[in-house]
Amino acid sequence: MLEKILESYPKLSFRFHRQICLELQNKTCLYGANGIGKTNFVLHYFNQPQFNTFKKLYIDCNDTRLNPLKDLKGLDSFIKEQNINLLIIDNFNPSITLPQLPSLSFLLIISNTPYANFHNIQMPPITFNEFLLMRKISQEDALTQYLKFGNLFENLNGQKKGEFLRAIALDSMNFWILRNLILHLGQKVSPYQIYTKLKKEGKLSKDRFYAYCQFLQESGILFWLEKFEHVSSPKKLYFWDFTLKNAVSFERNFNLLFENMVFLELLYHFKVEFFYTDKLDFYIPSLSLGILCAPFTQTLQSRLSKLGKEREFCDSLLILSLNQKASGEHLGMPYKILPFTDFVASNFKDWL
């Protein structure tokens, strides 16, 4: 079995490659959510000229032809016999026990969650700038595709994305939990509130629910955003792919989809600490900056008029839209309206 796997090292036939800089070292675990190109990045990374002389072994634990519990038992001796330099183990999970491996130039595992005794690197979700670089199309066309398909590595329509979600959930109960979490995208909610709702619909243990929520959070599939200066308040719930709700519900809410898009940019592109408040979608204390997500600005004046106590700690306001650009002032608070594409192409210092 291992001989056949050695002969079938994957060829780079991908149309896109992740455009991020991560330095891999020996005994690295690259982890993160499904569908964001972890495998692609690793294979592309080790396709660089400095690794051309390496003898490489790639093992996919999800390969249906493989029984990891049985077929990996002789892995240590096989590595010695074949003088393997690089071992990549994809879709690794805690149920798999590896033998004591000999010294390797590189041992790399790819998984959903981090692992002890490894150098753990989290693969971030794909943000718009990277999506644009990967597709190599015009900004307008890229934004159209981004809004339609979301930010997964491959373009999946609603039905295909639903099938994708069932596949990553692994079983019907996990999918039931995941689907109900997704239905609360962008809402202020606590895990307990969702658990209580599910308990009314069917049988579910608290341990099962919270364990799966923890797994989803550790793997970067979902994120909880705290309320400013209110740690115990319900948190806002976001996901690594902002279009997921369209795959599990006939109801459409473009405003929440847009808000989740902005959340991912703040989290992985701008890398600042931020929160939400009663009237602000996002608040950045270090900049005294409030952010409103208003893809269509028809109701903007109404939202501005409802800003109350936020005016006490917020010096300026950024309003993110789909395509409008303007500046103004409301009751003494200056604001700027920026298109989403201008926002992601800039740095905070460029427009403050």
N, C-alpha and C positions, 0 to 999 in steps of 0.2 A: 504493500500500500504506500509506504513512504517513498519508495523508488518512483512510483508513478506520480506522486505529488511533486517530487523534485523536478521531474521532467515537464511539469505543466505550470511552471512559474508564469503568472499572468503577464500578457503583453499590454502595453499602453495603447489602448484603442479608444480612449475617452475623448469626447468632443471638447470638454471643458476641463480646466484645472484650477484648483483653488489658488487665489492670488494673495496668499498671506505668507509671512516669514515666521517660521517656527524652527528652532534649532533642535534637532533630534539627537539624542546621545544613547549610549548603551543602557539597557534596562529602562526603556521609556515606555510608559503607558499613555497612548493618545486616546483620550476618551471624549465623549460628548453625545449629543442627540443623534438620532437616525436621520439619514438622508442629507447630511451636510458635507459629504465628500471626504470623510476620514481616510478610507481605503485609497481613494484616488490620490490624496495628498502624499500618503506614505509611499505608494508605488512610484509616483512622480519624483519624490525626493530621492529615492534610491536608484533612480534612473540617471542621476548625474554622473559625469565622466569619472569622478574620483571613486565611484563604486563599481566601475566596469569589470574589475578583476575579481570582485567578490563572487563566491558561490552562494547562491541565494535559495532559501527554502521558504515558501509561502504556504501556510496552512489556514484554511477557512473552517472554523468549527461549526459553521452552519451548512457546510457541504453535506448533502444527504448521503453521499457515498462513504462518508467518514463516520466512524464511531470513536469519538475522542477518548472515551473511557478505556477502550481497548487498543486502538491503533496508535496511540501516543506513548504506550508503555516502553517501547524500544527507542524512543526519540533520542535519548542521551547517547547511546552507542552508535546510532545512525549518524548523528552529527559528527562524531569522532571519525567514523569510517569514511565519510564523504568529505571531510574537511570543510564543513559549512562555515561561512563567515557571518552570514546574515540570516536570522530567523525572524519571520513575521508571522504572528499568530493573530488572525482576524476573528472578530465576534467571540472574543474570550469571555468567559463567565465564571462565577465562583464554583460551579459544580465540576469544573475541569481541574484535575490535579496534575501538574507537570512533574516529571521526574527531575532529579538533580541534574541540571544541564552543565555540560563542559563550558569552558571559557569561549566566548564568542566576541567578535568585533562589535556586533550589534544584535541585541535581542529587543524586539519591538512587539508590543501587544496593542491591539485595537479593541476598544470595548465601549460600553455605555458609561461606566462609572470608574473612578480611580481605584488603584490597587496598592496595598501596602508593599513596602520595599522596592517600589519602582519610582522613577522620576515621572511624576504625573503632569501631563500637559492637556488642558482642556481645549478642544477645537471649538472656536466660536461659530455661531450661526453666520450665514452669509448676509452681509449688509448690501445696500444698494450699489455703492461704489465698486465693490468686488463683483457683484452681479453684472454690472456694466462692463468691467474689464474682461470677465469670463466670456460674455456673449459676443463682444466685439461688434456691437451694432450701435446705432444712433441712440442718444440719450432718450429721445422721445419714444422710440420703439422699445427700448429697455424698460422704461417706466410702465408702458402698456403691458408688457409681458409680466413684469414684477407684480403689478396689481392683480393681474388675472390668475397667475399660477403660484404666486408666493415666492419664497426665497429658498426652497429646497434645491439640491444640486441638479435634479432632473425636473423638467416641467411635467407636472401631473395635474390633470383636470380634476373636477370635483369627485367623480366616481373613482378614478384611479387613486386619488388621495384618500378616499374612504377605505379602499382596499389596503392601502399602505398603512393606515392607522390600525386596522384589524391585524395586520401582520406584525407590527411592532408591539401590539398589546399582548400577543401570544395566546390569550384565551378570552372567552366571552365575558368573564367577570371583570378582567382588567379593562377590556374595551368599554364596558358599561361605565366604569369609573372614569376612564379617560374622556369618553364622550361627554359625560356630565360636567367634568371640569372644563372642557372646551366651550360648552354652552355658556359658561360664566366668564368668557374672555372679556377683559377690560372692566369687569364689574368689581365693586368693593365687596369682598366676601371672605369668610374664614373657612378653613377646611372643615371645621365642625358643622357649619351651616350646610355645606354640601353633603357631608356624611349623614346628617339628620334627614335631609331630603331623600337620599338614596335608601335609608332604612325604612322609609314609608313605602317605597316602591318594591322592595324585595329583601331577601336575606343577605346580610353583609356584616362581617365582623369588623369591629373597630381596628383590630390589629392589621387585618388585611388591607383595609382602606388606607391607613396612615403609612404602612410600609410601602405601598405602591406610590403614594404621593411623595414620600421621601426619595424613592428611586427616580421618579420623574424629575424632581428638583435636582438631585445629584448629577443626573445625566444631562442637565441643561435643556430639558424638554419644556418645563414650565418655570415661571419666575413669579415671586411674590414681591410687590412693591409696597413699602411701608408708608403710612401717613406721617407727615412732618410733625415731629414732637408728640406723636401718639402711637407708641410702639404696640400697645395692646389693641388698637383699633383694627377692624377688618382691613385686609390688604387688597390691593388691586392685582388681578391675575392676568398674566401675559404668557405667550408661548413663543417657541423658537421659530415657528412658521406662522405668520400673521393671518393667513387665509384659512386656517383650519376650520373655523366655524362654518364656512360655506360648504364644507364637506360633510358636516353632520347635522345641518339644519337648513330648511328652506327659507328661513328668515335671513334677511341681509341687513347688515349694519355697517355701512362703509366708514362711518366716523370711528367706530371701535377698531376696525381693521387698520385704518390710517394711524390711529393712536398707538397700536401695537408696533407698527412700522417705526414710528418715531422712538418708541421705547428701546427697540433693538439698536438703533443708531446711537442713542445716548449711552446705552450699556456697553457697547463693544467698539464704537468708533470714537466717541468723545471722552469716554472713560472718566466721568465725574460722578460724585455722590449726588443722588437726587431722590426726591420723594414726590408724593402727591398731596394736595390739600383739598379742602372742601370745594373750592371753585377753580383751582388750577389743575390741569392735567399732570403737569410736572413742575417741581420747584427745585432750583439748584442753589442751596444756601451759600456756597462759596462765591457765587456771582450775584447774589440777591436777584436772581432772574426767575421769572415765572414764564411758563410755556403753555399756550393753549393750542390744541390741535383742531383746526377748522378748515378741512379740505375745501368746503364751500362756505363762504363767509356771510351768507344771508342773515344768520342769527348772531353775528359777531357783536353787534351793539348791545343786544340783550344780555349776552354773556359778560360783556365788559361792565354793564351796569350792576351786575350781581356781585362783582368783586367787593368784598367788605373788608374783613380784618387782614386779608392778604396785602392790602395797601400799606399796612404797618411794617411789613418786613420785606416787601418786594419793591426794588428800585426801578425795575424796567420789565417790559413784557415782550416776549417773542411769540408771534402768532404764525403758525405754520399752515400753509394752504397747499393746494395742488398746483396752482399756477399764478396766483396773484402776488404782487409786490407793491408795498406802500409803507408809509410811516405816518405817525400821528401822535395824538395825546388824548387821554381820557381822564378827566378830573385830576389833572396834574401828573398822571403816570404816562411816561413816553412808551410807545410801542412801535414795533416793526412787524410788517407782514412779509414773510418770505416764502417762496415756493419750496417745496420739499427738496427738489434737486439742488437748489442754491444752498440750502441748509447742509446737506450731506457733503457738498463739495467744498465747504468752508471750514474754518476753525472759529471757535467762539470769539477770539480777539479780532476776527475780520469784520464782525458786524456789531460788536458792542460799542 
